[in-house]
């Protein structure tokens, strides 16, 4: 369910790079595959180091006390279907394959790929691993935005073309903010249980719900300001990118849902078609997770649609 956070930005970088000199298709395919494998590996390492840090059934305990919290981040560990050792091995395999692919690209593109991959690997592992445990120090949301937005797009574009692009660097910034937005919204929704178990997310560090919403406002709407700056101030991208403002109502709706969560957390929302796909909705409602998932889905769909529109613009540009 989280793979679109990495796949779509990577594909966006590929389509933006097609017209560039030096573009190589097989390197583009390898780069996207490497991103997917790295994402899977880092996600599993996050589960592994979280499991080493605390019991994985703490959310169930909170729910039993009447706390409103999601449950079952790692049901396969809680149920005994997998052991921590097996989880570590699986994580290592995925990351090892990603490193292998990175090595192939390095042989073709040189040292800059090693720098990008090295920074990504370091902060990705340190997201939840000791000694830094960035996700426990209020840095997790920023790390996710940097890895899956900026470094992802810049790295994939460099792998496919062997050069840096001002257009892709600019567009990676709003994509990074919108990816960060998914995790930050997650931290607001999980503010109380995270605080109770000592996980210092960005929301927990802020501590004040008004401050959380102010920061959320900037995270959600800075991407649109970045697009305007890129068009009218920096002259890096064209007027066609104004089509991204078709998503502005979705951004407003998401922000309003988060304001309502803070003010009236029991308020119910019904999915609308323009909010995008919300898989297994009946099952989600049955399990009492609709309050969380409608906001999470909306945040995910916002960045997904953002990337899809950029891809469409890049394809149309090839033929115009």
C-alpha positions as CSV (number, residue, x, y, z in Angstrom):
1,X,0.0,0.0,0.0
2,X,3.0,2.3,0.5
3,X,4.9,1.4,-2.7
4,X,3.2,4.2,-4.7
5,X,5.1,6.7,-2.5
6,X,8.3,5.5,-4.2
7,X,7.3,4.0,-7.5
8,X,5.3,7.0,-8.8
9,X,8.0,9.6,-8.0
10,X,10.6,7.3,-9.7
11,X,8.4,6.9,-12.8
12,X,7.8,10.6,-12.8
13,X,11.6,11.1,-13.0
14,X,11.9,8.6,-15.8
15,X,9.2,10.3,-18.0
16,X,10.7,13.7,-17.3
17,X,14.0,12.4,-18.5
18,X,12.9,10.7,-21.7
19,X,13.7,13.8,-23.9
20,X,17.1,14.3,-22.4
21,X,20.4,13.5,-24.1
22,X,22.0,10.3,-22.7
23,X,18.7,8.7,-21.7
24,X,19.0,4.9,-21.5
25,X,15.9,2.8,-21.1
26,X,17.5,-0.3,-19.5
27,X,19.1,2.0,-16.8
28,X,15.7,3.6,-16.2
29,X,14.2,0.1,-15.7
30,X,17.0,-0.9,-13.3
31,X,16.7,2.4,-11.4
32,X,13.0,2.0,-10.8
33,X,13.5,-1.7,-9.8
34,X,16.3,-0.6,-7.4
35,X,14.0,2.0,-5.8
36,X,11.3,-0.6,-5.3
37,X,13.7,-3.1,-3.7
38,X,15.2,-0.4,-1.5
39,X,11.7,0.7,-0.4
40,X,10.7,-2.9,0.5
41,X,14.0,-3.5,2.4
42,X,13.8,-0.2,4.3
43,X,10.2,-0.8,5.3
44,X,11.0,-4.2,6.7
45,X,14.1,-2.9,8.5
46,X,11.8,-0.3,10.0
47,X,9.5,-3.1,11.3
48,X,12.6,-5.0,12.5
49,X,14.1,-2.2,14.5
50,X,10.7,-1.1,15.9
51,X,10.2,-4.7,17.1
52,X,13.6,-4.6,18.8
53,X,12.7,-1.2,20.4
54,X,9.3,-2.1,21.8
55,X,6.7,-4.8,22.0
56,X,4.6,-5.0,18.8
57,X,1.3,-5.5,20.6
58,X,1.4,-2.2,22.4
59,X,-1.3,-0.7,20.1
60,X,-3.7,-3.6,21.0
61,X,-3.1,-2.9,24.7
62,X,-4.0,0.8,24.1
63,X,-7.2,-0.2,22.3
64,X,-8.2,-2.5,25.2
65,X,-7.9,0.5,27.6
66,X,-10.3,2.5,25.4
67,X,-7.7,4.4,23.4
68,X,-8.4,5.2,19.8
69,X,-5.4,3.7,18.0
70,X,-4.6,1.7,14.9
71,X,-3.6,-1.9,15.5
72,X,-1.4,-4.4,13.8
73,X,1.5,-2.7,12.3
74,X,3.4,-6.0,12.2
75,X,0.7,-8.7,12.6
76,X,3.1,-11.4,11.2
77,X,5.4,-10.9,14.2
78,X,2.6,-10.7,16.7
79,X,1.0,-13.9,15.3
80,X,4.3,-15.8,15.1
81,X,4.0,-16.3,11.3
82,X,7.5,-14.8,11.1
83,X,10.4,-14.3,13.5
84,X,12.5,-11.2,14.0
85,X,15.5,-13.2,12.5
86,X,13.4,-14.0,9.3
87,X,12.4,-10.4,9.1
88,X,16.1,-9.3,9.3
89,X,17.1,-11.8,6.6
90,X,14.3,-10.6,4.3
91,X,15.2,-7.0,4.8
92,X,18.8,-7.7,4.1
93,X,18.0,-9.6,0.9
94,X,15.9,-6.7,-0.5
95,X,18.5,-4.1,0.4
96,X,21.3,-6.4,-0.9
97,X,19.6,-6.6,-4.3
98,X,19.1,-2.9,-4.3
99,X,22.8,-2.4,-3.7
100,X,23.6,-4.8,-6.5
101,X,21.5,-2.8,-8.9
102,X,23.1,0.4,-7.6
103,X,26.5,-1.1,-8.4
104,X,25.6,-1.8,-12.0
105,X,24.3,1.8,-12.4
106,X,27.5,3.1,-10.7
107,X,29.6,1.3,-13.3
108,X,27.6,3.2,-16.0
109,X,27.1,6.6,-14.4
110,X,30.0,7.1,-11.9
111,X,30.5,8.4,-8.4
112,X,27.5,10.7,-8.2
113,X,25.2,7.7,-8.1
114,X,27.2,6.3,-5.2
115,X,26.8,9.6,-3.3
116,X,23.0,9.6,-3.8
117,X,22.7,5.9,-2.9
118,X,25.0,6.2,0.1
119,X,23.1,9.2,1.6
120,X,19.8,7.4,1.0
121,X,21.0,4.1,2.6
122,X,22.4,5.9,5.6
123,X,19.4,8.0,6.5
124,X,17.0,5.2,5.4
125,X,18.5,2.7,7.9
126,X,18.9,5.3,10.6
127,X,15.2,6.1,10.3
128,X,14.5,3.5,13.0
129,X,17.9,1.9,13.6
130,X,20.3,2.8,16.4
131,X,22.1,4.9,17.2
132,X,20.2,7.8,15.6
133,X,16.7,6.4,15.4
134,X,15.6,9.5,13.5
135,X,11.9,8.5,13.5
136,X,12.0,8.6,17.3
137,X,13.5,12.1,17.3
138,X,11.0,14.0,15.2
139,X,13.0,13.6,12.0
140,X,11.2,10.6,10.5
141,X,8.7,12.7,8.4
142,X,11.5,14.8,6.9
143,X,13.6,11.7,6.2
144,X,10.7,10.1,4.3
145,X,10.1,13.2,2.2
146,X,13.8,13.5,1.4
147,X,14.3,9.9,0.5
148,X,11.1,9.1,-1.5
149,X,10.7,12.5,-3.0
150,X,14.0,14.4,-3.6
151,X,16.7,11.8,-3.6
152,X,14.4,9.3,-5.3
153,X,13.6,11.5,-8.3
154,X,17.1,13.1,-8.6
155,X,18.8,9.7,-8.3
156,X,16.6,8.0,-10.9
157,X,17.0,10.9,-13.3
158,X,20.7,10.8,-12.9
159,X,20.8,7.1,-13.4
160,X,18.8,7.3,-16.7
161,X,20.6,10.3,-18.2
162,X,24.0,10.8,-16.4
163,X,23.1,14.4,-15.6
164,X,21.3,16.6,-13.1
165,X,18.2,18.5,-14.3
166,X,17.0,21.7,-12.8
167,X,13.4,20.8,-13.8
168,X,13.5,17.5,-11.9
169,X,15.3,19.0,-8.9
170,X,12.5,21.7,-8.7
171,X,9.7,19.1,-9.1
172,X,11.2,16.8,-6.6
173,X,10.6,19.4,-3.9
174,X,6.8,19.5,-4.0
175,X,6.7,15.7,-4.5
176,X,9.0,15.4,-1.4
177,X,6.6,17.6,0.6
178,X,3.6,15.6,-0.4
179,X,5.3,12.3,0.4
180,X,6.3,13.8,3.8
181,X,2.7,14.9,4.2
182,X,1.5,11.3,4.2
183,X,3.8,10.4,7.2
184,X,3.1,13.7,9.0
185,X,-0.7,13.2,8.8
186,X,0.0,9.7,10.0
187,X,1.8,11.1,13.0
188,X,-1.0,13.6,13.8
189,X,-3.6,10.8,13.7
190,X,-1.3,8.6,15.9
191,X,-0.3,11.5,18.2
192,X,-1.7,10.1,21.5
193,X,-0.5,6.4,21.2
194,X,2.9,7.5,19.9
195,X,3.3,9.9,22.8
196,X,2.3,7.2,25.3
197,X,4.9,4.8,24.1
198,X,7.7,7.5,23.8
199,X,7.9,7.7,20.0
200,X,8.8,11.3,19.4
201,X,7.3,11.9,16.0
202,X,7.2,15.5,14.6
203,X,3.6,15.8,15.9
204,X,4.6,14.6,19.4
205,X,7.5,17.1,19.5
206,X,5.2,19.9,18.6
207,X,2.8,18.8,21.3
208,X,0.3,21.5,20.4
209,X,-2.6,20.7,18.0
210,X,-2.8,24.2,16.6
211,X,1.0,24.1,15.9
212,X,0.5,20.7,14.2
213,X,-2.2,22.2,11.9
214,X,-0.1,25.3,11.1
215,X,2.8,23.1,10.0
216,X,0.4,20.8,8.1
217,X,-0.9,23.8,6.2
218,X,2.6,24.7,5.0
219,X,3.4,21.1,4.1
220,X,0.2,20.6,2.0
221,X,0.3,24.0,0.2
222,X,4.0,24.7,-0.3
223,X,4.0,22.3,-3.3
224,X,1.6,24.5,-5.1
225,X,3.7,27.6,-4.3
226,X,6.7,25.8,-5.6
227,X,5.0,25.2,-8.9
228,X,4.1,28.8,-9.2
229,X,7.6,29.8,-8.4
230,X,9.0,27.4,-10.9
231,X,6.7,28.8,-13.6
232,X,6.7,32.6,-13.0
233,X,9.8,33.3,-11.0
234,X,12.5,30.8,-11.9
235,X,11.2,30.0,-15.4
236,X,12.2,26.4,-15.0
237,X,8.9,24.8,-15.9
238,X,6.2,25.7,-18.3
239,X,2.6,26.9,-18.0
240,X,1.3,23.4,-18.6
241,X,2.2,22.6,-14.9
242,X,-0.7,24.8,-13.9
243,X,-2.8,21.7,-14.5
244,X,-1.5,20.5,-11.1
245,X,-3.9,23.1,-9.6
246,X,-6.7,20.7,-10.5
247,X,-5.6,19.0,-7.2
248,X,-6.0,22.1,-5.1
249,X,-9.6,21.1,-4.0
250,X,-8.3,17.7,-2.9
251,X,-5.5,19.5,-0.8
252,X,-8.1,21.8,0.7
253,X,-10.4,18.9,1.5
254,X,-7.6,16.9,3.2
255,X,-6.6,19.9,5.3
256,X,-10.2,20.4,6.4
257,X,-10.5,16.8,7.3
258,X,-7.4,17.1,9.5
259,X,-8.8,20.3,11.1
260,X,-12.0,18.4,11.8
261,X,-10.0,15.5,13.3
262,X,-8.5,17.9,15.8
263,X,-11.8,19.7,16.6
264,X,-14.3,16.9,16.3
265,X,-12.4,13.6,16.1
266,X,-15.6,11.5,16.0
267,X,-16.9,13.2,12.8
268,X,-17.5,10.7,10.0
269,X,-16.6,11.1,6.3
270,X,-17.8,9.3,3.3
271,X,-15.4,8.7,0.4
272,X,-16.1,10.8,-2.7
273,X,-14.9,9.7,-6.2
274,X,-12.7,12.8,-6.6
275,X,-10.8,11.8,-3.4
276,X,-9.4,8.8,-5.4
277,X,-9.3,5.1,-4.8
278,X,-9.9,3.8,-1.3
279,X,-9.4,0.0,-1.4
280,X,-11.3,-2.4,0.8
281,X,-13.5,0.4,2.3
282,X,-16.2,-1.8,3.6
283,X,-13.7,-3.9,5.5
284,X,-12.0,-0.8,6.8
285,X,-15.3,0.6,8.2
286,X,-16.1,-2.8,9.7
287,X,-12.8,-2.7,11.6
288,X,-13.4,0.8,12.8
289,X,-10.4,2.3,10.9
290,X,-12.3,4.6,8.5
291,X,-11.4,7.7,10.6
292,X,-7.7,7.0,9.9
293,X,-7.8,5.5,6.4
294,X,-9.9,8.2,4.7
295,X,-7.3,10.8,5.7
296,X,-4.3,8.5,4.9
297,X,-5.8,7.5,1.5
298,X,-6.5,11.1,0.6
299,X,-2.9,12.1,1.4
300,X,-1.6,9.1,-0.6
301,X,-3.8,9.9,-3.5
302,X,-2.8,13.6,-3.5
303,X,0.9,12.7,-4.2
304,X,-0.1,10.0,-6.6
305,X,-2.3,12.3,-8.7
306,X,0.4,14.9,-8.5
307,X,2.9,12.5,-10.1
308,X,0.4,11.2,-12.6
309,X,-0.4,14.7,-13.9
310,X,3.4,15.5,-14.2
311,X,3.8,12.2,-16.2
312,X,0.9,13.1,-18.5
313,X,2.4,16.6,-19.1
314,X,5.8,15.1,-19.9
315,X,4.2,12.6,-22.4
316,X,2.2,15.3,-24.1
317,X,5.2,17.5,-24.3
318,X,7.0,14.8,-26.3
319,X,4.5,15.0,-29.0
320,X,3.8,18.8,-29.1
